[in-house]
Amino acid sequence: MTQSTQLEPQSKVRRAVSDIVIAEMMLVQATIESASLIGECISELGTHLDLRGDGVAAAKPIRNIVMRTRDDVVDSYASRFNYLRRSSLR
C-alpha cells in the first residue's frame, strides 16, 4: 500500500470531522439567533397588547408579528444550511 492511498482516507475523515464541527457551530449560532428573535417577538406582542389598553388586540397586527418572526427564525437556520450545502460541494 502506498502512502498516498493511506493519506486519502485520513484526509476524508478529517474533512468529515471538520464539516461536522462547523455544522454544529452553525446550529448553535442559529439556535441562539432564533431564541433571540422569539424573545423579541414575545416582547413586541406584549407591547402591542399593552398599547391596546382594552385587552382586545387586533388580530391582523398580531398575525403579522408572528409571521414575520416565523420567517426570521426559519431564515436563521436556512441561510446556514444553504452555506453548508454550498461549501460541501467544493
C-alpha positions as CSV (number, residue, x, y, z in Angstrom):
1,M,0.0,0.0,0.0
2,T,1.4,3.4,-0.9
3,Q,1.5,6.3,1.3
4,S,-0.9,8.3,-0.9
5,T,-3.6,5.6,-0.6
6,Q,-3.2,5.7,3.2
7,L,-3.5,9.5,3.4
8,E,-6.6,9.7,1.2
9,P,-8.9,8.0,3.7
10,Q,-7.4,10.1,6.6
11,S,-7.9,13.2,4.6
12,K,-11.6,12.3,4.0
13,V,-12.1,11.6,7.7
14,R,-10.5,14.9,8.7
15,R,-12.7,16.7,6.2
16,A,-15.8,15.0,7.6
17,V,-14.9,15.8,11.2
18,S,-14.2,19.4,10.2
19,D,-17.6,19.6,8.4
20,I,-19.4,18.2,11.5
21,V,-17.7,20.7,13.8
22,I,-18.6,23.6,11.6
23,A,-22.2,22.4,11.2
24,E,-22.6,22.1,15.0
25,M,-21.2,25.6,15.5
26,M,-23.6,27.0,12.9
27,L,-26.5,25.1,14.6
28,V,-25.6,26.7,17.9
29,Q,-25.5,30.1,16.3
30,A,-28.8,29.6,14.6
31,T,-30.4,28.4,17.8
32,I,-29.1,31.4,19.8
33,E,-30.3,33.8,17.0
34,S,-33.8,32.2,16.8
35,A,-34.2,32.3,20.6
36,S,-33.4,36.0,20.5
37,L,-35.9,36.5,17.7
38,I,-38.6,34.7,19.6
39,G,-37.8,36.8,22.7
40,E,-38.2,40.0,20.6
41,C,-41.5,38.7,19.2
42,I,-42.8,38.0,22.7
43,S,-41.8,41.5,23.8
44,E,-43.4,43.1,20.8
45,L,-46.6,41.1,21.3
46,G,-46.6,42.2,24.9
47,T,-46.1,45.9,23.9
48,H,-48.9,45.6,21.3
49,L,-51.3,44.1,23.8
50,D,-50.4,46.8,26.4
51,L,-50.9,49.6,23.9
52,R,-54.5,48.5,23.2
53,G,-55.5,49.1,26.8
54,D,-58.8,47.4,26.4
55,G,-57.3,43.9,26.3
56,V,-58.5,43.2,22.8
57,A,-55.7,43.4,20.2
58,A,-56.3,43.5,16.5
59,A,-55.8,40.0,15.1
60,K,-54.0,41.2,11.9
61,P,-51.1,43.0,13.6
62,I,-50.6,40.1,15.9
63,R,-50.6,37.7,13.0
64,N,-48.1,39.9,11.1
65,I,-45.8,39.9,14.1
66,V,-45.9,36.2,14.4
67,M,-45.5,35.5,10.7
68,R,-42.5,37.9,10.5
69,T,-40.9,36.2,13.4
70,R,-41.6,32.8,11.9
71,D,-39.8,33.9,8.7
72,D,-36.9,35.3,10.5
73,V,-36.4,32.2,12.7
74,V,-36.6,29.9,9.6
75,D,-34.1,32.1,7.8
76,S,-31.6,31.9,10.6
77,Y,-31.5,28.1,10.0
78,A,-32.0,28.1,6.2
79,S,-29.2,30.5,5.5
80,R,-26.7,28.5,7.4
81,F,-27.9,25.2,5.9
82,N,-27.5,26.7,2.4
83,Y,-24.0,27.9,3.2
84,L,-23.1,24.4,4.4
85,R,-24.5,22.8,1.3
86,R,-22.6,25.1,-1.0
87,S,-19.3,24.6,1.0
88,S,-19.7,20.8,1.0
89,L,-19.9,20.8,-2.8
90,R,-16.4,22.2,-3.2
